[in-house]
């Protein structure tokens, strides 16, 4: 990748954007642990209630292609990305500030839903800028690396901080403090919009017809439907994230600060997984990488059976982060290869929406099994989750693997 002041400014913009996303995502950033703790301790919700009630927060991420299509087709004030970015992040600021003043569940879920919409729109627009910058400068790998590096750095810091907020403040105080921190973060994107240079655009009816034709071709693409189904099955298994939080808090007696540190260790594992891919795995054929990611996922899931104390927890969380990063690289590259020419952005967003759809379904299913089938025993849920992941191994031969495209 050639370096220039414009590219350097854009890379700094991506660093800011994805650090903010790591802080502000309601189901993984600084809000998640204080939110779960508040619902558990103050409202006495069980894992099923938490998972089912917060599933609405995944909806904006499931319908991400809509945000990309709107910004593609309908420029605002003469630009396709920057005005939407400013509006989305101002909305995120207002919504998180709203959360910081709430102490009832009836108002909390709507406020959090607004934050999820704002963050999903901002993420989609930045994803479009990421693709445009990467293709224009032949730097897609560098930009993606920048994305996940800063996202996980932010996750490491905020998850540790969220655990300490719970230990130092009341449940409501910790929730409000986390919301104020999350509210300030989007303002950094508003201030950093000037770092990117975007050409002016207008509504072009002829170009609009061509884009719509390319979009319609997506729905007639058999390979894309097959890949979408594979991705759904790959990521669909009964999750045990919320039950694990209850298990660590109630049965293992882990402090909230240590639980926050575990999330930080998981983020560190993601970074290690990215480095491992660059050092040893980047030349593997796609089928081999997919099979390796599935085996790694099964091993890291079964390793959770050995969770007996803080030491084993750290090892398990780092291992899970490494295998999750390899799985992300394998599946994202599979999805990108399946996208037809002329509709890459919309098709890729659609593939990621399928992945995002599995999250609320898997979380709710896992919590329901934990509460109502396995009598709050974690081991059977872990075995079922590992078995569901292992079954996908036998679907890999059904995938069509295209050779890499030559660089333009």
Secondary structure, DSSP 8 states (H G I E B T S, - for coil): ----HHHHHHHHHHHHHHHHHHHH-TTTSHHHHHHHHHHHHTS---HHHHHHHGGGGGHHHHTHHHHHHHHHH--BTTBSSHHHHHHHHHHHHHHHHHHTT--SHHHHHHHHHHHHHHHHHHHHHHHHHHHHHHHHHT-HHHHHHHHHHHHHHHHHHHHHHHHHHHHHS-HHHHHHHHHHHHHHHHHHHHHHGGGS--------HHHHHHHHHHHHHHHT-HHHHHHHHHHHHHH-S---HHHHHHIIIIIS---HHHHHHHHHHHHHHHHHHHHHIIIIITTS-HHHHHHHHHHHHHHHHHHGGG--SHHHHHHHHHHHHHHHHHHHHHHHHHHHHHS-TT-HHHHHHHHHHHHHHHHHHHHHHHHHIIIIISTT-HHHHHHHHHHHHHHGGGGGGGS---------
